[in-house]
């Protein structure tokens, strides 16, 4: 691709290739994927961190689900599972003896913005910076069974903040927050109802409220940590 884009990662650099990419991972052997399949739920996770001892640190937030917790607790690959219930959700951390497919993409150079597991599959969205990194990530995806590139597009100037910030909100949560602010949902009196904002986004009222609350929780947790 021709052109020059500015992409903010650890530092701001000018490169000739900067893309936002989204991968779909099916049949991942990650314990989180298997647990969402067993429980039939969707969770948000941080990129797995491979430790020096060979275990992968997994951090996630999930709806309260006994089936999900039981599936993780019973998984022989999981060690030191910790779950904390906050506002109707479970925030969890654990060590896994089984590195995830997503870790291969991260190791190849993918800067993960969001990672979501749902019923055994994962959706990974992030950025690749530089031609060599782009080639390495795509080669890794192509050589890994069950990984497919869903979409890719150049990172524009107005996308930089979403990729560069460390607020730990998913794209859907950010979309809900932005829409709420733009429509005056937070103003007194309200400029729009939850149903009206949800209609603008083309989702149900309950889906909008859930994304909004989860996004608010992520933001406030980091602001007041």
DAFENRA-V897897 format. One line per field, one symbol per residue. psi: psi as a letter, one per 20 degrees, with the letter a starting at -180 (. if undefined). burial: I if it has 24 or more other C-alpha atoms within 12 Angstrom, else O. A space follows every 50 residues. Layout:
psi = ???
burial = ???
//
This chain:
psi = pqrpqpppdhrpqpripoqpqpqpoqkqjphgghhhghilrpqqqqpqop rhjiqpppprpqqpohhggggghipiipqlpppppoljrppqqrppioqq hhhggghijpopgqoppolirqpppaqpoqggggggghggghippippog qpqqorhiighhhhqkilqrhhggggggggghikhirorpiqrhhgghhh ikrrghgghghgghggggghhhhj.
burial = OOOOIIIIIOOOOOIOIIIIIIIIIIIIIIIIIIIIIIIIIIIIIIIIII OOOOOIIIIIIIIIIOOIIOIIIOIOIIOOIOIOOOOOIIIIIIIIIIII IIIIIIOIIIIIIIIIIIIIIIIIIIIIIIOOIIOOIIOIIOOIOOIIIO OOOIIOOOOIOIIIOOIIIIIIIIIIIIIIOOIOIOOOOOOOOIOIIIOO IOOOOOOIIIIIIIIIIIOOOOOOO
//
